[in-house]
């Protein structure tokens, strides 16, 4: 073989050897990087405290289970009752716990100035929202334009009543009664579909919503778009959290050990669209297990309930099944 050919073949052999070495090094480097990534991943995982890992696992488990939770569908769940409108009508079909009065600007129980709707509300222990709906003849809880001779209903001062709510966790349903204490009779006013808390295996109820009997409190609130308050130590637009109304649990009458503080009843959250500048009520969360434990109602329903119960003692009993409820008095129809 000539010298030039030997040089050429040697060059090819050298390049092949260099390429082989490069491949070997590249493979070793890749394995090293992969091992480094695995070590980093393991360090990230095992870097959590034990209780933090358990919490993460619990949250993941809750999410999986909550997706499987669906309210019971039967005749009890589907049956609807609505006599609430009879609290607001001034006609013959009004319920016996209300009275119809005519507005007068001058009244014997107030001197020195004309009486306004707020004065009537305070005097008759009936909310302004209640009077406004009766006065307006529709679901208008704010307009309070009134003239002498106008009629509206108030809760009768002659009746000794409480309100009583029963919430069925299995059906996402609520029954609303009034209880006449003088004759120990209860009357079903309306049934509502409600949203409840997510699954939680650590609670007595199995949900974030506690079981038991609770007294509703008087630290209520109404919200409109733009109104802000502190929620979980952060200033937020409250309508995006609790909708337009908030009624808290104030005291536990009897329960099963779950903490009731911070819970209550409110509307479905409103979702803000930054592009359009509009709000949409998250109505799809009603009838579902989606909240942090509070009882959710649609805007229409929570505003109606709010107008009625905030001036009278109201008990809410939360049970796994409505058959477990310890209802007061004897049920009658009016």
Secondary structure, DSSP 4 states (H G I P E B T S, - for coil): --HHHHHHHHHHHHHHHHHHHHHHHHHHHHHHHHHHHHHHHHHHHHTS-HHHHHHHHHHHHHHHHHHH-----SHHHH---B-THHHH--STT--TTEEEEE--SS-TT--SS---HHHHHHHTT--HHHHHHHHHTSS-SS-----TT-EEEEE-TT--EEEEEEEETTTTEEEEEEEETTTTEEEEEEEEE-BEEPB-TTSSSSBSSPPEEEEE-S--EE--TT-EEEETTEEEETHHHHTTEEEEEEEEEEESS---TT-EEEEPPEEEETTTTEEEE-GGGTTSEEESSSEEE-HHHHHHHHHHHTTS-EEEEEESSGGG----SEE---
